[in-house]
Amino acid sequence: MTPPTESTVPAVPVGPAVPVAPAVTDPRVLCDARVPADAGPDPSGVLWKLTEAGRQLDANLVRLSPGSRIAPHAEPDLDVLLLVVSGDGVLGAGATEEPRPLTEGAVVWLPHGSTRALTAGAEGLAYLTVHRRRPGMRIRPYSGGSAR
């Protein structure tokens, strides 16, 4: 049997190229957190978030307007690292919400299961949170039993 050559291999029609995102393997600077955090009296909310494909982390840069508060809550599954980028405020932590002052540069570990609350100071509070990425919703196979 003769090996195939270019002239003996049939042509296969090729459709339009589908863009494929390259694998992210090189470190890179994503943003300067001081710029959106110091952008002025913007309303509270997420100023930036990590959106890179294939990431294993979630990260958000959040700004609270002066005096704004995030009510006490607990994150049952994820440890969260919080870095104060600008402004100041108070962390209410633990079951008693013991107030702990937060100032620019403070790094706070919020262990999973812990209760926490945040209150922005007179200049507002901008902070970066980083935690393991939450897995997407999964459809699990039916394990049997009676359906109702």
Disulfide bonds with the S-S distance in Angstrom:
none
